[in-house]
Amino acid sequence: MMKPTLYELPSLPYSPDALDGFLTAEMLELHHDKHHADDVSKLNATLAAIAGARSENRTAELPALHRRLAFHGSSHVLHSLYWTSMSPAGGGKPVGELARAVERDFGGMAGLRRQFLSVCEGVEREGWGILAYEPIGDRLIVTSVEGHHGAGFQGAAPLMVCDVWEHAYYLGYRNRRAQYLQGFFEVIDWQSANLRFERVCRPVQAAF
């Protein structure tokens, strides 16, 4: 059996200064090169620790290690989605099937924006706002995650995410989270979100 590959930090899909006016190059580099990279390193280290504890029958260590796995693994996934949720050519509104789903489930773009901003502003301390496709109900939902992995909607596939941990915005916005969130909507890569929607919607539906 082949050995599983290690997780790797993905490259930013644009230059660090590409979102200047919303996020500075310093903010992006600190967030990507330090915070995200640290979670990738800790994710790989946690997997190695789990393998060691399992092979040596140190089962008492496994519950704590699996909590760490959920935290760092979810952080890696969400950060990877965050970078691709934004684009220097972003903003505007969704198109195609995603646009029709937004109209059906939120009454249009204005309804989605109000709900998403409200949910993100309401995250206590650190967490994420997520637009996701929920396959059992065949609908789009807005949900939040406390930390990186708490209080999520199991089975829902994230399409677009916004990081509302303070390290994502504090260097440029201080405690003005609402201002950061308004700026986020001006750089959302709806084309990327639409591609994810088309990729996950039908296969995920079939799985249920």
C-alpha positions as CSV (number, residue, x, y, z in Angstrom):
1,M,0.0,0.0,0.0
2,M,1.3,3.4,-0.9
3,K,2.2,5.9,1.9
4,P,-0.3,8.8,2.1
5,T,1.0,12.1,0.8
6,L,1.7,15.0,3.1
7,Y,-0.6,18.1,3.0
8,E,1.0,21.1,1.3
9,L,0.4,24.8,1.5
10,P,-1.2,25.9,-1.8
11,S,0.2,28.9,-3.5
12,L,-1.9,32.1,-3.6
13,P,-3.8,32.2,-6.9
14,Y,-2.8,35.8,-7.4
15,S,0.1,38.1,-6.3
16,P,0.2,39.2,-2.7
17,D,-0.6,42.8,-3.7
18,A,-3.4,41.8,-6.1
19,L,-6.2,42.6,-3.6
20,D,-4.6,45.9,-2.4
21,G,-7.4,48.3,-1.4
22,F,-9.1,45.5,0.4
23,L,-6.2,43.4,1.8
24,T,-2.6,44.7,1.7
25,A,0.3,42.5,0.6
26,E,1.5,42.4,4.2
27,M,-1.8,41.2,5.4
28,L,-2.0,38.5,2.8
29,E,1.5,37.3,3.2
30,L,1.3,37.1,7.0
31,H,-2.0,35.2,6.8
32,H,-1.0,32.8,4.1
33,D,2.7,32.3,4.8
34,K,2.4,32.2,8.6
35,H,-1.1,31.3,9.8
36,H,-2.1,28.9,7.0
37,A,1.4,27.4,6.7
38,D,1.4,26.8,10.5
39,D,-1.8,24.8,10.3
40,V,-0.6,22.7,7.4
41,S,2.6,21.9,9.4
42,K,0.5,21.0,12.5
43,L,-1.9,19.0,10.5
44,N,0.9,16.8,9.2
45,A,2.4,16.5,12.6
46,T,-0.9,15.5,14.1
47,L,-1.4,12.8,11.6
48,A,2.1,11.4,12.4
49,A,1.3,11.6,16.1
50,I,-2.0,9.7,15.5
51,A,-0.2,7.0,13.6
52,G,2.4,6.7,16.3
53,A,-0.2,6.5,19.1
54,R,-2.1,3.8,17.1
55,S,0.9,1.7,16.4
56,E,2.1,1.8,20.0
57,N,-1.5,1.2,21.4
58,R,-1.4,4.6,23.3
59,T,-5.2,4.9,22.8
60,A,-5.6,7.4,25.7
61,E,-3.9,10.0,23.5
62,L,-6.2,9.5,20.5
63,P,-9.3,11.7,21.5
64,A,-7.2,14.8,22.0
65,L,-5.2,14.1,18.8
66,H,-8.4,13.8,16.8
67,R,-9.7,17.1,18.1
68,R,-6.4,18.6,16.9
69,L,-6.9,16.8,13.6
70,A,-10.3,18.3,13.1
71,F,-9.1,21.8,14.0
72,H,-6.0,21.9,11.8
73,G,-7.5,19.9,9.0
74,S,-10.6,22.1,8.8
75,S,-8.4,25.2,9.0
76,H,-6.4,24.0,6.0
77,V,-9.5,23.3,3.9
78,L,-11.2,26.6,4.8
79,H,-8.1,28.7,4.2
80,S,-7.6,27.0,0.8
81,L,-11.2,27.9,-0.1
82,Y,-10.8,31.4,1.3
83,W,-7.9,32.3,-1.1
84,T,-10.0,31.0,-4.1
85,S,-13.1,32.8,-2.8
86,M,-11.5,36.1,-3.7
87,S,-10.1,37.5,-7.0
88,P,-8.7,40.9,-8.1
89,A,-11.4,40.7,-10.8
90,G,-14.1,39.7,-8.3
91,G,-17.3,41.3,-7.1
92,G,-20.5,41.5,-9.1
93,K,-22.9,38.6,-8.6
94,P,-23.2,34.9,-9.4
95,V,-24.2,33.6,-12.8
96,G,-25.8,30.5,-14.2
97,E,-27.1,27.7,-12.0
98,L,-25.7,29.4,-8.9
99,A,-27.5,32.6,-9.7
100,R,-30.8,30.8,-10.0
101,A,-30.2,29.0,-6.7
102,V,-29.5,32.3,-5.0
103,E,-32.7,33.7,-6.3
104,R,-34.7,30.6,-5.1
105,D,-33.1,30.3,-1.7
106,F,-32.4,33.9,-0.7
107,G,-34.8,35.9,-2.9
108,G,-31.8,37.3,-4.8
109,M,-28.4,38.7,-4.3
110,A,-29.5,41.4,-1.8
111,G,-31.0,38.8,0.5
112,L,-27.9,36.6,0.3
113,R,-25.7,39.6,1.1
114,R,-27.7,40.7,4.1
115,Q,-27.8,37.2,5.5
116,F,-24.2,36.4,4.9
117,L,-23.0,39.7,6.4
118,S,-25.2,39.3,9.4
119,V,-24.0,35.8,10.1
120,C,-20.3,36.8,9.7
121,E,-20.7,39.8,12.0
122,G,-22.4,37.5,14.6
123,V,-19.6,35.0,14.8
124,E,-18.3,35.2,18.3
125,R,-14.5,35.8,18.5
126,E,-13.1,33.6,15.8
127,G,-14.6,31.7,13.0
128,W,-15.9,31.6,9.4
129,G,-18.9,32.5,7.3
130,I,-19.8,30.0,4.7
131,L,-22.1,29.8,1.7
132,A,-22.7,26.1,1.1
133,Y,-24.8,23.7,-0.9
134,E,-26.8,21.3,1.4
135,P,-27.7,18.2,-0.7
136,I,-30.4,16.6,1.4
137,G,-32.6,19.7,1.2
138,D,-31.2,20.5,-2.2
139,R,-30.6,24.1,-1.2
140,L,-28.0,26.8,-0.6
141,I,-27.4,27.7,3.0
142,V,-25.4,30.3,4.9
143,T,-23.8,28.9,8.0
144,S,-21.0,29.8,10.4
145,V,-18.2,27.8,12.0
146,E,-16.8,28.7,15.4
147,G,-13.0,28.3,15.4
148,H,-12.4,26.1,12.3
149,H,-14.6,23.1,13.0
150,G,-17.3,23.9,15.5
151,A,-21.1,24.1,14.8
152,G,-20.8,23.3,11.1
153,F,-23.6,21.8,9.0
154,Q,-22.4,18.2,8.3
155,G,-22.6,17.1,4.7
156,A,-22.9,20.6,3.3
157,A,-20.3,21.5,0.6
158,P,-18.8,25.0,1.0
159,L,-18.9,27.1,-2.1
160,M,-17.5,30.4,-0.8
161,V,-16.0,31.2,2.6
162,C,-15.0,34.3,4.5
163,D,-12.4,34.2,7.3
164,V,-13.5,36.3,10.3
165,W,-10.7,35.4,12.7
166,E,-9.1,38.7,13.7
167,H,-5.8,37.7,12.1
168,A,-7.6,37.9,8.7
169,Y,-8.3,41.7,9.0
170,Y,-7.0,43.3,12.2
171,L,-3.8,44.6,10.7
172,G,-5.8,46.7,8.2
173,Y,-9.2,47.2,9.9
174,R,-8.5,46.9,13.6
175,N,-11.9,46.0,15.2
176,R,-14.0,47.2,12.2
177,R,-15.1,43.7,11.1
178,A,-18.2,45.1,9.4
179,Q,-16.0,47.3,7.1
180,Y,-13.8,44.2,6.3
181,L,-16.9,42.2,5.4
182,Q,-18.3,44.9,3.1
183,G,-14.9,45.0,1.3
184,F,-15.0,41.2,1.0
185,F,-18.1,41.3,-1.1
186,E,-16.3,43.5,-3.6
187,V,-13.7,40.8,-4.3
188,I,-15.7,37.6,-4.1
189,D,-14.8,35.3,-7.0
190,W,-18.3,34.2,-8.1
191,Q,-17.0,32.4,-11.1
192,S,-15.0,30.1,-8.8
193,A,-18.0,29.6,-6.5
194,N,-20.2,28.8,-9.5
195,L,-17.7,26.2,-10.7
196,R,-17.7,24.6,-7.3
197,F,-21.5,24.6,-7.3
198,E,-21.6,22.8,-10.6
199,R,-18.9,20.4,-9.5
200,V,-20.6,19.4,-6.2
201,C,-24.3,19.8,-6.8
202,R,-25.2,16.8,-8.9
203,P,-22.6,14.3,-7.6
204,V,-23.5,15.2,-4.0
205,Q,-27.2,14.9,-4.7
206,A,-26.6,11.4,-6.2
207,A,-24.8,10.3,-3.0
208,F,-27.9,10.9,-1.0
